[in-house]
Amino acid sequence: MSASTSVPRERVARRYRQPSYARRLWRDIRINRHVYIMLLPVVAYYLIFHYGPIYGVQIAFKAFSPTRGFLGSPWVGFDYFKDFFNSYYFGRLLKNTLLLSLYELLFAFPAAVVLALLLNEVRRSSFKRLVQTVTYLPHFISIVIISGMLIDFLSRDGLVNQLLTWTGREPAAFLSDPAWFRTVYIASGIWQNVGWGSIIYLAAISAIDPTLYEAAKVDGAGRFRQVLNVTIPGILPTVIIMLILQIGSFMAVGTDKILLLYNSSTYETADVIGTYVYRRGILDSDFSYSAAVGLFNSVINFALLILANRLSRRYTETKLW
Amino acid sequence: MGKMTSGERLFQLVNNTLLLILCLVTLYPFLYVLFASLSEADRLVQHRGLLMYPLGFSFQAYELVFNNPMLIRGYLNTLFYVVVGTAFNIFMTALGAYGLSRQSLMLKNPIMMMIVFTMFFGGGLIPTYLLVSELGMLNSRWALIIPSAISTYNLIIMRTAFQGISVHLEEAAKIDGANDYTILFRLILPLSLPVIAVMVLFYGVSHWNSWFTALVYLRDRDLFPLQLVLREILITSSTDAMTTDVQGMDKAGISEVIKYAMIIVSTVPILFLYPFLQKYFVKGVLIGAVKG
């Protein structure tokens, strides 16, 4: 590489004239035709099932009627967006979506980091493996079953209330009292995913250079100091990447679980943009309006992702792209 | 490891105790469900508080569950979605991962960018629903298989694994006259069994657990996967159909044990596979994590 820089540019260009991009591409396609044939169904899949819906999102700006189709329906501009912003639901949905995401960021996100730190301090590897095996498990159980168990345990007469009355406390209406919804949602989420979430941090910890710990020990650092000054800085880049990704799905709170757990008495705190889109769009066939609501959600989400990435690039040199 | 100071020993003790409690809290709900499912219905209804063992011993709930035609249908449907869907997932993901792991390919980066973009932005539920319905897949099994052919995250994991295979092997195969199909199916895939196992686990579990796509796209109850049947029974509490035959028994109690038995019956396959696949999935998450 360094040798070629010493040769004047024009002479190199004269000797090896680069063919045009189109010619090179054509040659590449001829040589690698089998690879391109393999990629064809993959590209087609992404075009149809991922870019197709992006193209279809235009119905958010059209009075869509299934009989007239995507192209035949008349444009209405931002009418549906205005309707949504002016509706009674807008503030409530936005607040619920943001709060559930924020609580997840505040409680569920650090929980996985903390579990990884605790697990790393376990000396006996058989015990460590046991804890890992047990805590990963709920991640693989379907959300329908998890919700079913929650409904059973948290019902008015369920196990949790039995235990509460047994210890002399008042039973709570966990599933029909809006004040409880967020707690139930976040706590059960931590219960289900904390182990799984810790895997990535454990991996980051195991990648830390052991000599750093030796050096810290020589400097007189105890276990706690080592965690503070070696382990945590060591996993920080991973934590930041995960944080960006988390922020990148800020508006996409787990619609699945909410649909299973909420009911009309908890809409006040449980209804989020995703569940509202499902009700208005799929159940009520209100396609254009709910597509507009969904688009609003995706755009905010995408903007947050870009913002998070930019902030991280500026302040921490860690970035997604 | 050297000697521990008393402070360290205390820390170890607190730490291990915390983790043990976490394990108990994670595991106990499943144990409760297991014990309850085996209990005698009328005794279970009377019982208050934690269960440490089954109250009595009865397979009645399981008999009722296995005599329920809806559940059997759901099981068979889910088996179809898991087997056919996962096979299709692996096939498509392998094609993409192979192509995108070719270093020299000129269109590699543009295609990669096009794919990665879809991880961050999409059309959303409604346009996707309308597309699937335009394609005539509404109320058909294909709606649960084709629109989710590839998970981009899994594609990236598999691509990273393929990139780790030595190019010399491929060059040797090429000299022996192998084309790309032979290289992928006879060389790369057999060499990537651990990552294929991870992919089978991830895709398989997601098909096994999937219910929302079925809720959105399927009307015909004969096509319902297990999870949708479970939803009706666990969430909307309709066990009536199963308890009509039961006579002289506490209906409420019976429908309670039926719920527990259903949870066990639909979780067992995962619990059974889990230990075999566990050693692979941590590896899978790690390969995926390296690339971010």
Interface residues (C-beta under 8 A of the other chain):
Chain A: R24 L25 D28 N32 H34 V35 Y36 M38 L39 P41 V42 V43 Y45 Y46 I48 F49 H50 Y51 G52 P53 I54 Y55 G56 V57 I59 P66 F70 L115 L118 L119 E121 V122 R123 F127 L130 V131 T133 V134 T135 Y136 L137 P138 F140 I141 S142 I143 V144 I145 S147 G148 M149 I151 D152 F153 L159 Q162 L163 W166 W191 V194 G195 I199 I200 A203 A204 G222 R223 F224 T238 I241 G248 T255 D256 L259 L260 G274 V277 Y278 G281 I282 F287 S290 A291 G294 L295 N297 S298 F302 L305 L320
Chain B: M1 T5 G7 E8 F11 Q12 N15 N16 L18 L19 L20 L22 C23 V25 T26 L27 P29 Y32 V33 R48 G49 L50 M92 L95 G96 Y98 G99 L100 R102 S104 L105 M106 L107 I111 M114 I115 T118 F120 F121 G122 G123 G124 L125 I126 P127 T128 Y129 L130 L131 I146 P147 A149 I150 N179 D180 Y181 L184 V205 W208 N209 W211 F212 V216 Q227 L230 R231 L234 I235 K259 I263 S266 T267 I270 L271 Y274 P275 Q278 V282 V285 L286 A289 G292
